[in-house]
Amino acid sequence: MKYGTISTGSIEASSAAEEILKFGGNAFDAAVSAVLVSMTSEFALTGAFGGGVLLGVENNSSPFVYDFFVDSPHKFNSQNEFSSIDVDFGSTVQSFNIGKGSIAVPGTITGLLEVHKNHGKLPLSDIIKPAIDCANNGVVISNYQAYILSLIHPILSYNSSIKNLLFKNNELLKEGQTFKNPAFGYFLQLLSKNGADYFYKGDGLNTILNFLGTNSNLTKNDFTDYKVTKKNAIGLNFKEHTIYTNPSPSHGGTLILFLLKLIQDSSINNVDIFHLIKGMNLASLARQEVCIDPDNEHDISKILHDSIYNKHSKLFNITDNLDFADGVNGFGSTTHVSIMDRFDNAVSITTTNGEGCGYVIPEYGIMMNNMLGEDELNPFGFHKWNKKRRLPTMVSPIIITENSKPKFVLGSGGSNRIRSANVQVILNLLIENLDLQESISRPRIHLEGNTLFHEPSISIPSKHINNMNINSFNDKNLFFGGVNAVSKYSAVGDERRGGCGIIC
């Protein structure tokens, strides 16, 4: 590479990152710019008032994490608006909750700008400009984005505020039509001029609070008290590499390392489908066992303690009987950006808007998140928090190092399928020794409760399916995540979610 390697969820986001790298920016500049562009090019997947996590390496230093995922509000409003809708994947239907009562305290914008302030090279105005141009001039709806929009049609048609933005002649925008969002362009201009505090502590917050009215759980204090947290990554030595990801209060990263450690410490020589299924199930069972206190953000870290881990490691090696964990719903409008640059920086960043709350803030062209309405993020039930806390996301950006230098950068969208997608790509890379393209392209499985979902060409041994429900997909599907990944010499976007890789 001359400038870097880039993989994002859309050609527009990848092109913006390429422009930034060629203009002298680094991987952090490019990643922030790409995410901001994706808020137009992948409107249904991420947004300015959602949440996310960035995993970074600067000049081959130790990996660090910026956690800007969503918080629960301080208080519960019994008058909040909370409505159920269904998303039909064709092979399965899942239910979600939207409305202003589903909105959690957002973190994306303040997180992105803090990353840029601490690690970027170019002025913020240069970083934001591609996103402003994209919002004002519009993007042509791709086949994949048209499919995503059609999936969440019940959300997009929920209120006139969003219908005015995404419908033409009373029909949802289709492939080949142009989507413009000049109100979001205006928001980005305000962001470039005033910074994120304008929307968390300044006059811009008044517009948000007026939009929310009396039908949400959010108050002014929820915004003014929000904090981005920087922390060390957690890691696992695995097959002569070190796999880094984000720690608690996120659940995804810890569960991924738990499953990979089960495999590494086991007596098996080959990781077949059944051992992968068993590992996925044990990880879910361990999570159920330790995550019992809604006020403890860091419960999930207990699964790596010897008393819990050793019990499940023994089960992994000796039993073929599966006592299944509980399943949960989760579609996850999520997207991922992976970038490496010529300055030895690496960035893996996953952002999400849930499925969206069903409303657009008219002045800003932004649909806020519906994280308080996702089963996966509310394991104790909806609106069951006792104090303000980070919600337990499955978002899990990954950086794999060899000899202390980044070798692979990856991550996935897909809610509760994020960890299964990431794990399978890691195993393909480090055990099967496949290249990046093949590792991502291979068909995937996902276990949810006692239901095994799988893409075509997966062979399930009949002796192991007596107490499992099998849900077979006819084609590769976005249900199984969207892993966008790079190495120093390769960049691959997942075909399942319209990903785009660029080497520049």
C-alpha positions in Angstrom: 0.0 0.0 0.0 1.1 3.6 -0.6 -1.5 5.3 1.7 -3.5 2.6 3.4 -6.1 -0.2 3.3 -9.8 0.5 3.9 -12.9 -1.6 4.3 -16.3 -0.1 5.1 -20.0 -0.7 4.5 -20.3 1.4 1.4 -18.3 2.7 -1.6 -19.1 6.3 -0.5 -17.6 5.7 3.0 -14.5 3.9 1.6 -14.0 6.7 -1.0 -14.1 9.3 1.7 -11.5 7.5 3.8 -9.3 7.1 0.7 -9.6 10.9 0.0 -8.5 11.6 3.6 -5.5 9.3 3.5 -4.3 10.7 0.2 -4.7 14.2 1.6 -2.2 13.4 4.4 -4.6 12.2 7.1 -4.0 9.1 9.2 -6.2 6.1 9.9 -8.1 7.9 12.7 -8.9 10.8 10.4 -10.1 8.5 7.7 -12.2 6.3 10.0 -14.0 9.3 11.5 -14.7 10.7 8.1 -15.9 7.3 6.8 -18.3 6.9 9.7 -19.8 10.3 9.2 -20.3 9.6 5.5 -21.9 6.3 6.3 -24.6 8.1 8.2 -26.0 9.1 4.8 -24.8 6.2 2.6 -25.9 3.6 5.3 -28.7 5.6 6.8 -30.5 2.5 8.1 -27.4 1.1 9.8 -25.8 3.9 11.8 -26.5 7.5 12.9 -25.2 10.5 14.7 -27.2 9.8 17.8 -26.4 6.1 18.2 -23.4 4.5 19.8 -20.2 2.7 19.0 -16.7 1.5 20.0 -13.3 2.2 18.5 -10.3 0.0 18.9 -7.0 1.6 17.8 -3.3 1.2 17.5 -1.1 4.3 17.2 2.4 3.8 15.8 2.5 0.1 16.8 1.7 1.0 20.5 -0.6 -1.1 22.7 -4.2 -1.2 21.5 -6.6 1.1 23.2 -10.4 1.5 23.2 -12.8 4.4 23.0 -16.2 3.4 24.3 -18.9 5.8 23.2 -21.8 3.3 23.3 -25.2 4.4 24.6 -26.2 4.8 28.3 -29.5 4.1 30.0 -31.2 7.3 31.1 -31.2 8.5 34.7 -35.0 8.1 35.1 -37.9 6.1 33.7 -40.8 8.0 32.3 -44.0 6.0 32.6 -45.5 8.0 29.8 -42.8 7.0 27.3 -43.8 5.9 23.8 -42.8 2.2 23.2 -44.2 0.3 20.2 -43.5 -3.2 18.8 -42.8 -4.0 15.2 -41.6 -7.0 13.2 -38.7 -7.4 10.8 -39.0 -10.2 8.3 -35.7 -11.8 7.0 -37.5 -14.2 4.8 -36.2 -17.3 6.8 -37.0 -15.8 10.2 -39.1 -13.0 11.7 -37.8 -10.9 14.7 -39.7 -8.4 16.8 -38.3 -5.0 17.9 -39.4 -2.0 19.9 -39.4 1.6 18.7 -40.8 5.0 19.6 -39.3 7.8 21.6 -39.3 5.6 24.8 -36.8 3.3 23.0 -34.1 6.0 22.7 -31.0 5.6 24.9 -28.5 8.3 25.6 -26.4 8.6 22.4 -22.6 8.7 22.2 -21.5 8.5 18.6 -20.8 12.2 17.8 -19.0 13.0 20.9 -17.0 9.8 20.7 -15.9 10.5 17.1 -14.8 14.0 17.8 -12.9 13.0 20.9 -11.0 10.4 18.9 -10.2 12.9 16.2 -9.1 15.5 18.8 -6.7 13.1 20.4 -5.4 11.1 17.4 -6.2 12.9 14.2 -3.8 15.0 12.0 -6.1 17.0 9.7 -8.5 19.8 10.8 -12.0 18.7 11.8 -13.5 20.8 8.9 -11.5 18.7 6.4 -12.7 15.5 8.1 -16.4 16.5 8.0 -16.5 18.0 4.5 -17.0 14.6 2.6 -20.0 13.9 4.8 -21.5 17.3 4.2 -21.1 16.9 0.5 -22.6 13.4 0.6 -25.6 14.6 2.6 -26.3 17.6 0.4 -25.6 16.0 -3.0 -27.1 12.7 -2.1 -26.2 9.0 -2.7 -27.6 6.5 -5.1 -29.4 3.8 -3.2 -27.5 0.5 -3.8 -29.2 -2.9 -4.1 -28.0 -3.7 -0.6 -29.2 -0.5 1.0 -32.6 -0.8 -0.8 -32.9 -4.3 0.8 -32.1 -2.9 4.3 -34.6 -0.1 3.9 -37.3 -2.6 2.8 -36.6 -4.8 5.8 -37.2 -2.0 8.2 -40.1 -0.5 6.2 -42.4 -0.7 9.3 -40.0 1.6 11.2 -39.5 4.0 8.3 -43.2 4.4 7.8 -44.0 4.8 11.5 -44.1 8.6 11.5 -44.4 11.4 8.9 -41.1 12.9 10.0 -39.2 10.0 8.5 -41.6 9.4 5.6 -40.8 12.9 4.4 -37.2 12.0 4.1 -37.2 8.5 2.7 -40.4 8.2 0.7 -41.1 9.6 -2.8 -44.6 9.7 -4.2 -45.7 7.8 -1.0 -43.3 4.9 -1.8 -40.0 4.0 -0.1 -36.9 4.9 -2.0 -35.7 2.0 -4.3 -32.4 0.9 -5.8 -31.1 3.5 -8.2 -32.9 6.5 -6.7 -31.0 9.3 -5.0 -31.3 9.9 -1.2 -30.5 13.4 -0.1 -30.5 14.7 3.5 -29.7 18.5 3.5 -30.9 18.8 7.1 -28.1 16.4 8.1 -25.7 18.5 6.0 -26.7 21.5 8.1 -26.2 19.5 11.3 -22.7 18.5 10.2 -21.9 22.2 9.5 -23.0 23.0 13.0 -20.8 20.1 14.3 -17.8 21.4 12.4 -18.2 24.9 13.7 -19.3 24.3 17.3 -18.2 20.8 18.2 -20.1 18.0 19.9 -20.7 20.0 23.1 -23.1 22.2 21.2 -25.5 19.2 21.0 -24.8 17.8 24.5 -24.6 21.0 26.6 -25.3 24.0 24.2 -28.1 25.4 22.2 -28.2 22.4 19.9 -29.5 20.3 22.8 -32.7 22.4 23.0 -33.7 21.2 19.5 -33.2 17.6 20.6 -35.2 18.0 23.8 -38.0 19.8 22.0 -38.1 16.9 19.5 -38.3 14.4 22.4 -41.1 16.2 24.2 -42.7 14.2 27.0 -42.6 10.8 25.3 -39.1 9.7 26.0 -37.0 8.8 29.1 -34.2 11.3 28.2 -33.6 14.6 30.0 -31.1 17.4 29.8 -28.9 15.8 32.5 -28.6 12.6 30.5 -26.8 14.5 27.7 -24.7 16.8 29.9 -23.5 13.8 32.1 -22.5 11.6 29.2 -18.9 10.6 29.1 -16.7 8.8 26.5 -14.4 6.4 28.2 -10.9 5.4 27.0 -9.4 2.2 28.3 -7.0 -0.6 27.5 -8.0 -3.4 25.2 -8.3 -7.0 26.4 -6.3 -9.6 24.6 -5.8 -13.3 24.1 -2.6 -15.1 22.8 -3.9 -17.4 20.1 -2.0 -19.4 17.5 1.2 -17.2 17.6 -1.0 -14.1 17.4 -2.6 -11.8 19.9 -6.3 -11.0 19.4 -7.4 -7.6 20.9 -10.9 -6.4 21.5 -13.0 -4.2 23.8 -13.6 -5.1 27.4 -16.7 -4.7 29.7 -19.2 -3.2 29.9 -19.4 -4.5 26.3 -20.3 -8.2 26.3 -19.2 -9.0 22.8 -15.4 -8.8 23.1 -15.3 -10.8 26.3 -17.6 -13.5 24.9 -15.4 -13.8 21.8 -12.2 -14.3 23.8 -14.0 -16.8 26.1 -15.0 -18.9 23.1 -11.6 -18.8 21.4 -9.9 -19.7 24.7 -12.2 -22.7 25.1 -11.0 -23.8 21.6 -7.3 -23.1 22.3 -7.3 -24.9 25.6 -9.2 -27.9 24.4 -7.9 -31.4 23.3 -9.5 -31.2 19.9 -7.3 -31.0 16.8 -9.9 -29.7 14.3 -12.6 -27.2 15.0 -15.6 -28.8 13.4 -19.2 -27.5 13.3 -20.3 -29.3 16.4 -17.4 -27.9 18.5 -18.2 -24.4 17.2 -21.8 -24.9 18.1 -20.9 -26.2 21.6 -18.5 -23.3 22.2 -21.2 -20.7 21.1 -23.6 -22.3 23.5 -21.2 -22.5 26.5 -20.3 -18.8 26.0 -24.0 -17.9 26.2 -24.6 -20.1 29.2 -21.6 -18.6 31.0 -23.0 -15.1 30.2 -26.4 -16.1 31.7 -24.6 -17.4 34.8 -22.6 -14.3 35.6 -24.7 -11.5 34.3 -27.3 -11.3 37.1 -26.9 -7.8 38.5 -28.5 -5.0 36.4 -26.4 -2.4 38.4 -23.0 -4.1 37.7 -21.7 -3.0 34.3 -18.8 -5.4 34.6 -20.5 -8.7 35.4 -19.5 -10.2 32.1 -15.8 -10.1 32.9 -16.4 -12.8 35.5 -16.6 -15.5 32.8 -12.8 -15.3 32.4 -12.3 -15.9 36.1 -10.9 -19.4 36.8 -13.9 -20.7 38.7 -16.3 -20.0 35.8 -14.0 -20.6 32.9 -12.6 -23.9 34.1 -16.1 -25.3 34.6 -17.1 -24.5 31.0 -13.7 -25.6 29.6 -14.3 -29.0 31.2 -17.8 -29.2 29.6 -16.4 -28.2 26.3 -14.0 -31.2 26.4 -16.2 -34.0 27.9 -19.8 -33.5 26.8 -21.8 -33.9 23.6 -25.1 -33.1 25.3 -26.2 -29.5 24.8 -28.2 -27.8 27.5 -29.1 -24.7 25.5 -28.9 -21.1 26.7 -31.9 -18.8 26.2 -32.2 -17.1 22.8 -32.8 -13.4 22.2 -33.9 -11.2 19.2 -31.5 -9.0 17.5 -31.3 -7.5 13.9 -28.8 -4.8 14.6 -28.5 -1.9 12.2 -24.8 -1.7 12.6 -21.8 -1.0 10.4 -18.1 -1.4 10.7 -15.0 0.4 9.4 -11.4 -1.1 9.3 -8.4 0.9 8.3 -4.6 0.6 8.3 -2.3 3.5 7.2 1.3 4.1 6.2 2.0 5.6 9.6 1.6 2.2 11.3 -1.8 3.1 12.7 -4.8 0.8 12.7 -8.4 1.5 13.5 -11.4 -0.9 14.0 -14.6 0.9 14.7 -18.2 -0.4 14.9 -21.1 2.0 15.1 -24.9 1.4 15.4 -28.3 3.0 15.5 -30.1 -0.1 16.6 -33.0 -0.3 14.2 -33.8 3.4 14.7 -36.6 4.8 16.8 -39.0 5.6 13.9 -38.7 9.4 14.1 -36.4 11.9 12.4 -35.4 15.2 14.1 -36.6 17.5 11.3 -34.0 20.2 11.8 -31.1 17.7 11.8 -32.2 14.9 9.5 -31.3 12.3 12.1 -33.2 9.3 13.3 -32.2 8.5 16.9 -31.5 5.0 18.2 -33.9 2.5 19.7 -31.4 0.7 22.0 -33.8 0.7 24.9 -36.0 -1.5 22.8 -33.5 -4.2 21.8 -33.7 -7.6 23.7 -29.9 -8.1 23.4 -29.1 -4.9 25.2 -31.7 -5.2 27.9 -31.2 -8.8 29.3 -33.1 -8.0 32.5 -36.2 -6.6 30.7 -37.1 -3.3 29.1 -36.7 -0.2 31.2 -35.3 -2.3 34.1 -32.3 -0.2 35.0 -31.9 1.1 38.6 -29.2 3.6 37.8 -27.4 5.2 34.8 -25.1 2.6 33.1 -23.7 1.6 29.7 -25.8 -0.9 27.9 -24.2 -4.3 27.2 -23.5 -4.2 23.5 -22.2 -7.1 21.3 -20.2 -4.5 19.3 -16.6 -6.0 19.2 -14.0 -4.4 17.0 -10.9 -6.6 16.5 -7.2 -6.1 15.9 -5.0 -9.1 15.5 -1.3 -8.6 16.0 1.8 -10.6 15.2 5.1 -9.8 16.8 3.3 -6.8 18.4 2.4 -5.3 15.0 -1.2 -5.1 13.6 -1.7 -7.9 11.0 -5.5 -8.0 10.6 -8.1 -5.4 11.5 -11.8 -6.5 11.4 -15.2 -6.2 12.9 -18.8 -6.8 12.0 -22.3 -5.5 12.2 -25.2 -7.7 13.1 -26.3 -7.3 16.8 -26.1 -10.7 18.5 -24.5 -12.3 15.4 -21.5 -10.0 15.7 -19.6 -12.3 17.9 -20.3 -15.5 15.9 -19.3 -13.7 12.6 -16.1 -12.4 14.1 -15.2 -15.7 15.7 -15.7 -17.7 12.4 -13.5 -15.2 10.4 -10.8 -15.4 13.1 -10.8 -19.2 13.0 -10.6 -19.1 9.2 -7.6 -16.8 9.3 -5.6 -18.3 12.2 -6.5 -22.0 12.1 -7.5 -22.7 8.5 -4.9 -20.2 7.3 -7.2 -18.8 4.6 -6.7 -15.4 3.0 -8.9 -12.5 4.0 -11.3 -12.8 1.1 -11.9 -16.5 1.7 -12.2 -16.1 5.4 -15.0 -13.6 5.1 -16.7 -15.3 2.2 -17.1 -18.8 3.8 -20.6 -19.7 4.9 -21.5 -19.1 8.5 -23.6 -20.4 11.3 -25.2 -18.7 14.3 -26.7 -20.4 17.4 -29.5 -18.6 19.2 -31.0 -20.6 22.1 -31.6 -24.0 20.6 -32.0 -22.8 17.0 -29.1 -23.1 14.7 -29.2 -20.7 11.7 -26.9 -21.5 8.8 -26.0 -20.4 5.3 -25.9 -22.8 2.3 -23.1 -25.5 2.1 -22.9 -26.0 5.9 -23.1 -29.7 6.8 -24.7 -30.4 10.1 -24.0 -33.9 11.5 -27.3 -35.6 12.1 -26.3 -37.2 15.5 -26.0 -33.7 17.0 -29.3 -32.1 16.0 -31.8 -34.1 18.0 -32.6 -31.2 20.3 -31.8 -28.4 18.0 -34.1 -26.5 15.6 -32.4 -26.0 12.2 -33.1 -22.8 10.2 -31.5 -23.0 6.8 -31.0 -19.9 4.6 -31.0 -20.4 0.9 -28.4 -17.7 0.3 -25.7 -15.8 2.2 -27.6 -13.2 4.2 -26.9 -10.0 6.2 -28.5 -11.8 9.1 -25.1 -13.4 9.6 -23.3 -10.1 10.0 -21.0 -8.1 7.8 -17.3 -8.4 8.5 -15.2 -5.7 6.9 -11.5 -6.3 7.3 -8.1 -5.2 6.2 -4.5 -6.3 6.4 -1.4 -4.4 5.1 -1.9 -5.7 1.6 -5.6 -6.6 1.5 -9.0 -5.0 2.0 -12.3 -6.9 1.9 -15.8 -5.7 2.4 -18.4 -8.4 3.3 -20.8 -9.1 0.4 -23.6 -9.8 2.9 -23.8 -6.1 3.8 -22.6 -4.4 0.7 -19.1 -3.8 2.0 -16.4 -2.1 0.0 -12.6 -2.7 0.3 -10.0 -0.3 -1.2 -6.2 -0.5 -1.3 -4.7 2.9 -2.0 
